[in-house]
């Protein structure tokens, strides 16, 4: 099988030659920074594990903004005049954490720079800022990490820049995961999310140097407004390329108002360096997030095939029981009761959100009846809730109109976004979630978040300042779910936010998996799945097969079923109440369930995912799509080839990436329901031609290593 992985290695080394210089090493990544003239500055990155001596470190005097972090207090940039107070390395659960304490010479502000190393090629950094003055001060701007990435000299005069920037281009509902590359000009370039843009852009970037192969990969753990800034400069002398970056929260100033003695932590940036291709970058990110971000997979509760009933149909007691019976019959393992369980029959579930009591006209026997029925059929049971919103017709909104967040023009958010900077509102939200989990003995809690475009997120008045709400709102939200997941450690916490509107690592560290979209219609369903599986490991992403969210509107049933194999699978309904099951459809569903349970799910947490077609043009992609999920030891690989919207070439050549060329495999062709033996070398370097003559059809291969006798 595959050679044993390199040993986990983390280290922080200090040299004084002539400046205090720290080298952070994790796996094969080395990052250096120095304290020079009161400025903490970046000195360079290396992706092969080497530490540069002073003579080989980047000369920061040639860069306009070499600072390793930025901070603006009361309108003043604190880019310099820092002194070192202390430094220490402390062990943490997944590695080590280096804490550098700095004090400013002219403002009574202290900063602790936290850097965690976990043995992967990623580091996690955030700032802890303390106001030591006797007055309230506004924090106007901050970046969790910034500074110099590279400085390349001896380039040909007039040569194009060596960098391209990969990120999710579209920020709107229904096109999550729209990954593509942009050429980096010799200029500044900024990516915005939430603030200035809609909220369906996952906060991640890949800065690729096409000449030398290095990739700087960043993922910001923040659910609020943010910006990534990049600057490519030709330097004082032409023929050079100097690349710097900045990442952190964004919004109208002040971002935070600090009371005397108050301490605040910036959002963490997960930043890594990989020398390799796009899939090397993605799988390195997944290794890091599995190790240091996500909740551990729960034996017996992770990766369960899920189904449920939602407001797409009127939820009666008879309809719910029909869906529970159908789910059990199809091999589903978890059933979720979705939106409208609290609304009166044929009522407006959106407008009455906030009144979290089961409606006895709709369900005379209560939710307990469904919990018991699901358990009797061997299903776990979950319940949907949208606790961060008060609908316009809810009783609680009438009682507490002050809990609804307000924009800067003092108009309330129509959707009823709750102001979680208000401690009373936070306590109410937490108490209601806790009450429902305990009252019904829930196995799963599904969170939704249908708040619309947040724009600036509004403000809260603090000591005469109009503090932007993003930062404090997120901080209180994280604290709320940190307490709940500790209180209910065996409950499955599932996130959905109008699909993929809140998929950042800051929030998802409290959840077992998340919906990546509410748009399930092919061919876009492929590009969404492909793109979002760059940002998140496959087992953490929810996708649907069935007719919910119009999944069954286009493509044959195998297309959508096979696509869901590369995620955490959910099934919608297959026939309406009173209708006979479709006996021709049933074998397709049974095969999908078997493949998920026997082939895909056993790889969860140990998989590598390969994006053979990582970018697509247009909202509805054309041509071909191909994804491959393989066990990290290369003993198994599952590849799906999908013909998307026309035009497309008649044949796609599938070359596997997740196999060992020295092994022999049994390869199953799912369309033909047949198998043959093939060498890993052939699969990897020669490949298999796939012919599909109709759009929105597919082929699936499963390669299993065999032992020669």
Residue pairs with C-beta under 8 A, 6 or more apart in sequence:
1 633
1 634
1 635
1 660
1 663
1 705
2 632
2 633
2 634
2 660
6 27
6 28
8 27
8 95
8 118
8 119
9 25
9 26
9 27
9 119
10 25
10 26
10 95
10 96
10 117
10 118
10 119
11 23
11 24
11 25
11 26
11 96
11 117
12 22
12 23
12 24
12 25
12 89
12 96
12 98
12 115
12 117
13 22
13 23
13 25
13 51
14 20
14 21
14 22
14 23
14 87
15 21
15 23
15 54
17 53
17 54
18 54
19 34
19 35
19 36
19 54
20 34
20 35
20 84
21 32
21 33
21 34
21 43
21 54
21 57
22 32
22 33
22 34
22 87
22 98
22 100
23 30
23 31
23 32
23 51
24 30
24 31
24 32
24 98
24 115
24 117
24 123
25 49
25 51
25 117
26 95
26 117
26 118
26 119
26 120
26 121
26 122
26 123
27 49
27 119
27 120
27 121
28 47
28 48
28 49
28 121
29 45
29 46
29 47
29 49
29 121
29 122
29 123
29 272
29 273
30 45
30 46
30 49
30 50
30 51
30 52
31 42
31 44
31 45
31 46
31 123
31 273
32 42
32 43
32 44
32 45
32 51
32 52
32 57
33 40
33 41
33 42
33 43
33 68
33 147
34 40
34 41
34 43
34 57
34 60
35 41
35 82
35 84
36 60
37 80
38 80
38 81
38 82
38 83
38 105
39 60
39 66
39 67
39 79
39 80
39 82
40 67
40 68
40 69
40 82
40 100
40 102
40 113
41 60
41 66
41 67
41 68
41 147
41 148
42 58
42 60
42 66
42 68
42 146
42 147
42 148
42 149
43 52
43 57
43 58
43 60
43 148
44 52
44 56
44 57
44 58
44 148
44 150
44 151
45 149
45 150
45 214
45 216
45 273
46 52
46 273
47 121
47 214
47 273
47 274
47 275
48 275
58 66
58 148
58 150
58 151
59 151
60 66
60 148
62 151
62 235
62 236
62 242
63 148
63 151
63 233
63 242
63 244
64 231
64 233
64 244
65 79
65 146
65 147
65 231
65 244
65 246
66 147
66 148
66 244
67 79
67 80
67 146
67 147
68 113
68 145
68 146
68 147
69 111
69 113
69 127
69 142
69 143
69 144
69 145
69 146
69 147
70 77
70 79
70 141
70 142
70 143
70 146
70 246
70 248
71 77
71 78
71 79
71 109
71 111
71 127
71 129
71 139
71 141
71 142
71 143
72 78
72 139
72 140
72 141
72 142
72 253
73 107
73 109
73 137
73 138
73 139
73 140
74 107
74 137
74 138
74 140
75 138
75 140
76 107
78 104
78 107
78 109
81 104
81 105
81 106
82 102
82 103
82 104
82 105
82 111
83 102
83 103
83 105
84 100
84 101
84 102
85 101
85 102
85 103
85 110
86 99
86 100
86 101
87 98
87 99
87 100
87 101
88 98
88 99
89 96
89 97
89 98
89 99
90 96
90 97
90 99
91 97
92 116
94 116
94 118
94 119
94 291
94 292
95 116
95 117
95 118
95 119
95 292
96 116
96 117
97 114
97 115
97 116
97 117
98 114
98 115
98 116
98 117
99 112
99 113
99 114
99 115
100 112
100 113
100 115
101 110
101 111
101 112
102 110
102 111
102 112
102 113
103 109
103 110
104 110
104 111
107 133
108 131
108 132
108 133
109 129
109 130
109 131
109 132
109 133
109 137
110 129
110 130
110 132
111 127
111 128
111 129
111 130
112 127
112 128
112 130
113 125
113 127
114 124
114 125
114 126
114 127
114 128
115 123
115 124
115 125
116 123
116 124
116 125
116 292
117 123
118 124
118 288
118 291
118 292
119 291
120 272
120 284
120 287
120 288
120 291
120 292
121 272
121 273
121 274
121 284
121 288
122 217
122 270
122 271
122 272
122 284
122 285
122 288
122 292
123 270
123 271
123 272
124 221
124 268
124 269
124 270
124 271
124 292
125 144
125 145
125 268
125 269
125 271
126 144
126 265
126 266
126 267
126 268
126 269
127 142
127 144
127 265
127 266
128 263
128 264
128 265
128 266
129 139
129 142
129 258
129 263
129 264
129 265
129 266
130 258
130 261
130 262
130 263
131 137
131 258
131 259
131 260
131 261
131 262
131 263
132 261
133 260
134 260
135 260
136 257
136 258
136 259
136 260
136 462
136 463
136 464
136 465
137 257
137 258
138 253
138 254
138 256
138 257
138 258
138 465
138 467
139 254
139 255
139 256
139 257
139 258
139 264
140 253
140 254
140 255
141 248
141 253
141 255
142 248
142 249
142 255
142 266
143 246
143 247
143 248
143 266
144 220
144 247
144 248
144 249
144 266
144 267
144 268
144 269
145 218
145 245
145 246
145 247
145 248
145 269
145 271
146 244
146 245
146 246
146 247
146 248
147 244
147 245
147 246
148 242
148 243
148 244
149 207
149 216
149 243
149 244
149 245
150 209
150 214
150 241
150 242
150 243
151 235
151 240
151 241
151 242
151 243
152 162
152 209
152 211
152 212
152 240
152 241
152 242
152 243
153 239
153 240
154 239
154 240
155 162
155 239
155 240
155 241
156 239
157 238
157 239
159 239
160 183
161 183
161 184
161 185
161 186
161 232
161 241
162 209
162 210
162 211
162 212
162 241
163 183
163 184
163 207
163 208
163 209
163 210
163 232
163 241
163 243
164 181
164 182
164 183
164 184
164 208
164 210
165 181
165 182
165 184
165 189
165 191
165 205
165 206
165 207
165 208
165 230
166 179
166 180
166 181
166 182
166 205
166 206
166 207
166 208
166 278
167 179
167 180
167 182
167 191
167 201
167 204
167 205
167 206
167 228
168 176
168 177
168 178
168 179
168 201
168 202
168 204
168 531
168 535
169 178
169 179
169 180
170 176
170 178
170 200
170 201
171 193
171 197
171 198
171 199
171 200
171 201
172 198
172 200
173 198
173 200
173 498
173 499
173 501
173 518
173 519
174 200
174 499
174 517
174 518
174 519
174 524
175 200
175 519
175 524
175 528
175 619
176 200
176 201
176 202
176 499
176 500
176 503
176 516
176 517
176 519
176 528
176 531
176 532
177 202
177 500
177 516
177 517
177 527
177 528
177 529
177 530
177 531
177 532
177 533
177 534
177 535
178 527
178 531
179 530
179 531
179 534
179 614
179 615
180 615
181 208
181 615
182 189
184 207
184 230
184 232
184 243
185 232
186 232
186 233
186 234
186 241
187 231
187 232
188 229
188 230
188 231
189 229
189 230
189 231
189 232
190 227
190 228
190 229
190 230
191 201
191 205
191 227
191 228
191 229
192 225
192 226
192 227
192 250
193 199
193 201
193 203
193 225
193 226
193 227
194 223
194 224
194 225
194 226
194 454
194 457
194 470
195 224
195 225
195 226
195 227
195 250
195 251
195 252
195 454
195 455
195 456
195 457
195 470
196 225
196 227
196 250
198 453
199 453
199 454
199 501
199 502
200 498
200 499
200 500
200 501
202 500
202 503
202 504
202 532
202 535
203 219
203 220
203 222
203 226
203 228
203 504
204 217
204 218
204 219
204 220
204 534
204 535
205 217
205 218
205 228
206 215
206 216
206 217
206 278
206 281
207 215
207 216
207 217
207 218
207 230
207 243
207 245
208 214
208 215
209 215
213 275
213 276
214 273
214 274
214 275
215 273
215 274
215 275
215 276
215 280
215 281
216 245
216 271
216 272
216 273
217 271
217 272
217 273
217 274
217 281
217 284
217 285
218 228
218 245
218 247
218 269
218 270
218 271
218 272
219 269
219 270
219 285
219 289
219 504
219 505
219 535
220 226
220 228
220 247
220 248
220 267
220 268
220 269
220 270
220 504
220 505
220 506
221 267
221 268
221 269
221 270
221 293
221 504
221 505
221 506
221 507
221 509
222 249
222 267
222 268
222 474
222 504
222 506
223 474
223 477
223 502
223 504
223 506
223 507
224 249
224 251
224 267
224 457
224 470
224 471
224 473
224 474
225 249
225 250
225 251
225 454
225 456
225 457
225 468
225 470
226 247
226 248
226 249
226 250
226 267
227 246
227 247
227 248
227 250
228 245
228 246
228 247
229 245
229 246
229 247
230 243
230 244
230 245
230 246
231 243
231 244
231 245
232 241
232 242
232 243
233 241
233 242
233 243
233 244
234 240
234 241
234 242
235 241
235 242
247 269
247 271
248 266
248 267
248 269
249 255
249 266
249 267
249 470
249 471
251 456
251 457
251 468
251 470
251 471
252 408
252 456
252 459
252 466
252 468
253 468
254 465
254 466
254 467
254 468
255 467
255 468
255 470
255 471
256 264
256 467
256 471
256 472
257 462
257 463
257 465
257 467
258 264
259 463
264 471
264 475
265 475
267 474
267 506
268 505
268 506
270 285
270 288
270 289
270 293
270 505
272 281
272 284
272 285
272 288
274 280
274 281
274 284
276 284
278 534
278 611
278 614
279 608
279 609
279 610
279 611
279 657
282 533
282 534
282 609
282 611
283 608
283 609
285 534
286 536
286 537
286 608
286 609
289 505
289 536
289 537
290 537
290 605
293 505
293 508
293 509
294 508
294 509
294 512
294 537
294 540
295 485
295 493
295 509
295 510
295 511
295 512
297 303
297 512
297 539
297 604
297 605
298 490
298 492
298 512
301 380
301 443
301 490
301 492
301 512
302 512
302 539
302 604
302 605
303 539
303 568
303 601
303 604
304 333
304 334
304 380
304 492
305 331
305 332
305 333
305 334
305 569
305 570
305 571
305 593
305 596
305 597
306 332
306 333
306 334
306 335
306 336
306 382
306 444
306 494
306 542
306 568
306 569
306 570
306 571
307 323
307 326
307 327
307 330
307 332
307 334
307 335
307 336
307 546
307 570
307 571
307 572
307 573
308 323
308 327
308 335
308 336
308 337
308 338
308 382
308 384
308 570
309 315
309 319
309 320
309 323
309 337
309 338
309 573
310 338
310 339
310 340
310 384
310 548
311 338
311 339
311 340
311 349
312 548
312 549
313 319
313 573
313 576
314 345
314 346
315 337
315 340
315 341
315 362
316 345
316 362
317 362
317 363
317 364
317 365
317 369
318 577
319 577
320 337
320 363
320 370
321 370
321 373
322 577
323 335
323 573
324 335
324 370
324 373
324 374
324 377
324 379
325 377
326 573
326 574
326 575
326 581
327 335
327 379
327 571
328 377
328 378
328 379
330 571
330 574
330 589
330 590
330 593
331 590
331 593
331 597
332 379
332 571
333 378
333 379
333 380
334 379
334 380
334 381
334 382
334 443
334 444
334 492
335 370
335 374
335 379
335 380
335 381
335 382
336 381
336 382
336 383
336 384
336 444
336 446
336 494
337 367
337 370
337 381
337 382
337 383
337 384
338 384
338 446
339 349
339 350
339 384
339 386
339 448
340 347
340 349
340 362
341 358
341 359
341 362
341 363
341 367
341 383
341 384
342 349
342 352
342 353
342 355
342 356
342 357
342 358
342 359
343 349
343 352
343 359
343 362
344 352
344 359
344 361
344 362
345 359
345 361
345 362
347 359
348 391
348 393
350 391
350 450
351 391
351 392
351 393
351 394
352 391
352 393
352 394
353 386
353 389
353 390
353 391
353 394
353 416
354 389
354 390
354 391
354 394
354 395
354 396
354 397
354 416
355 391
355 394
355 395
355 396
356 385
356 387
356 432
356 435
356 436
358 366
358 367
360 366
363 369
363 370
367 383
367 440
368 440
370 381
371 381
371 440
371 441
371 442
374 380
374 381
375 381
380 443
380 444
380 492
381 440
381 442
381 443
381 444
382 442
382 443
382 444
382 445
382 446
382 492
382 494
383 436
383 440
383 442
383 444
383 445
383 446
384 446
384 448
385 432
385 433
385 436
385 445
385 446
385 447
385 448
386 447
386 448
386 449
386 450
387 418
387 429
387 432
387 433
387 447
388 417
388 418
388 420
388 429
388 449
388 451
388 477
389 415
389 416
389 417
389 418
389 449
389 450
389 451
390 396
390 397
390 400
390 403
390 404
390 416
390 418
391 397
391 416
392 414
392 416
394 416
396 403
396 428
397 403
397 404
397 416
400 424
400 425
400 428
401 412
402 419
402 422
403 418
403 419
403 422
403 424
403 425
403 428
404 412
404 413
404 416
404 417
404 418
404 419
405 412
405 413
405 417
405 418
405 419
405 457
405 458
405 469
405 473
406 412
406 413
406 419
406 458
406 459
407 413
407 455
407 456
407 458
407 459
408 456
408 458
408 459
408 466
413 451
413 452
413 458
414 452
415 450
415 451
415 452
416 451
417 451
417 454
418 425
418 429
419 425
419 458
419 460
419 469
419 473
420 426
420 429
420 472
420 473
420 476
420 477
420 480
421 460
421 467
421 469
421 472
421 473
421 476
422 460
423 476
426 476
426 479
426 480
429 480
430 480
430 483
430 484
433 445
433 484
434 484
434 487
434 488
436 442
436 445
437 445
437 484
437 488
437 491
442 491
443 491
443 492
444 491
444 492
444 493
444 494
445 488
445 491
445 492
445 493
445 494
446 494
446 495
446 496
447 493
447 494
447 495
447 496
447 497
447 511
448 496
448 497
448 498
449 496
449 497
449 498
449 501
449 502
450 497
450 498
451 498
456 468
457 468
457 469
457 470
457 473
458 468
458 469
459 466
459 467
459 468
459 469
460 466
460 467
460 469
460 472
461 467
474 506
474 507
477 507
478 506
478 507
478 510
481 493
481 507
481 510
481 511
482 510
484 493
484 510
485 491
485 493
485 510
492 512
493 510
493 511
493 512
494 511
494 512
494 513
494 514
494 515
494 542
495 502
495 503
495 507
495 508
495 511
495 513
495 514
495 515
496 514
496 515
496 518
496 542
497 503
497 514
497 515
498 518
499 515
499 516
499 517
499 518
499 519
500 514
500 515
500 516
500 517
500 528
500 532
502 514
503 514
503 516
503 532
503 535
503 536
508 514
508 536
508 540
512 540
513 539
513 540
513 541
513 542
513 568
514 536
514 540
514 541
514 542
515 541
515 542
516 528
516 529
516 532
516 536
516 541
516 542
516 543
516 567
517 525
517 528
517 532
517 543
518 549
519 525
519 528
519 549
520 543
520 544
520 548
520 549
520 550
520 551
520 560
521 550
521 551
521 553
521 554
522 554
522 555
522 559
522 560
522 563
522 644
522 696
523 554
523 555
523 620
523 621
523 622
523 625
523 642
523 644
523 645
523 695
523 696
524 619
524 620
524 621
525 543
525 551
525 555
525 560
525 563
526 563
526 621
526 625
526 642
526 644
527 616
527 621
527 625
529 541
529 543
529 563
529 566
529 567
529 627
530 611
530 613
530 614
530 616
530 625
530 627
531 614
532 541
533 541
533 566
533 567
533 609
533 611
533 627
534 611
534 614
537 605
537 607
537 609
538 566
538 567
538 568
538 604
538 607
538 609
538 629
539 567
539 568
539 601
539 604
539 605
539 607
540 568
541 567
541 568
542 567
542 568
542 570
543 563
543 564
543 566
543 567
543 568
543 569
543 570
544 551
544 560
544 564
544 570
544 571
544 572
545 551
545 557
545 560
545 561
545 563
545 564
545 569
545 570
545 571
545 572
545 589
545 592
546 552
546 570
546 571
546 572
546 573
546 574
547 553
547 572
547 573
547 574
548 572
548 573
549 572
551 560
551 572
552 560
552 572
554 696
555 696
555 697
556 696
556 697
556 698
557 585
557 588
557 589
558 588
558 592
558 670
558 671
558 697
558 698
558 700
559 642
559 696
559 697
559 698
561 588
561 589
561 591
561 592
562 592
562 640
562 642
562 670
562 698
562 700
563 627
563 640
563 642
563 698
564 570
564 592
564 596
565 592
565 595
565 596
565 599
565 600
565 629
565 638
565 640
565 700
566 600
566 609
566 627
566 629
566 638
566 640
569 592
569 596
569 600
571 589
574 581
574 582
574 585
574 589
575 581
575 582
591 670
595 638
595 670
595 700
595 702
599 636
599 638
599 702
600 629
600 638
602 636
603 629
603 630
603 631
603 636
603 638
606 631
606 632
606 633
607 629
607 630
607 631
607 632
608 629
608 630
608 631
608 632
608 658
609 627
609 628
609 629
609 630
610 627
610 628
610 629
610 630
610 657
610 658
611 627
612 626
612 627
612 628
612 654
612 655
612 657
613 623
613 624
613 625
613 626
616 622
616 623
616 625
616 644
620 645
621 644
621 645
622 644
622 645
622 646
622 647
622 648
623 644
623 645
623 647
623 648
623 649
624 641
624 642
624 643
624 644
624 648
624 649
624 652
625 641
625 642
625 644
626 639
626 640
626 641
626 642
626 652
626 654
627 639
627 640
627 642
628 637
628 638
628 639
628 640
628 656
628 657
628 658
629 637
629 638
629 639
629 658
630 636
630 637
630 638
630 656
630 657
630 658
630 659
631 637
631 658
634 658
634 659
634 660
634 663
634 680
634 705
635 704
635 705
636 702
636 703
636 704
636 705
637 656
637 658
637 659
637 665
637 683
637 701
637 702
637 703
638 700
638 701
638 702
638 703
639 654
639 656
639 700
639 701
639 703
640 698
640 699
640 700
640 701
641 652
641 654
641 690
641 692
641 698
641 699
641 700
641 701
642 696
642 697
642 698
643 652
643 692
643 694
643 695
643 696
643 697
643 698
644 695
644 696
645 695
645 696
646 695
648 695
650 691
650 693
651 689
651 690
651 691
652 689
652 690
652 692
653 687
653 688
653 689
653 690
654 687
654 688
654 689
654 690
654 701
655 683
655 684
655 685
655 686
655 687
656 680
656 683
656 684
656 687
656 701
656 703
657 684
659 665
659 680
659 683
659 684
659 703
660 680
660 705
661 679
661 680
661 681
661 684
661 685
662 680
662 681
663 679
663 680
663 705
664 677
664 678
664 679
664 680
664 705
664 706
664 708
665 677
665 678
665 679
665 680
665 683
665 703
665 704
665 705
665 706
666 675
666 676
666 677
666 703
666 704
666 706
667 675
667 676
667 677
667 678
667 683
667 688
667 701
667 702
667 703
667 704
668 674
668 675
668 701
668 702
668 703
668 704
669 675
669 676
669 699
669 701
670 699
670 700
670 701
670 702
671 699
671 700
677 706
678 703
680 705
683 703
688 701
690 699
692 698
692 699
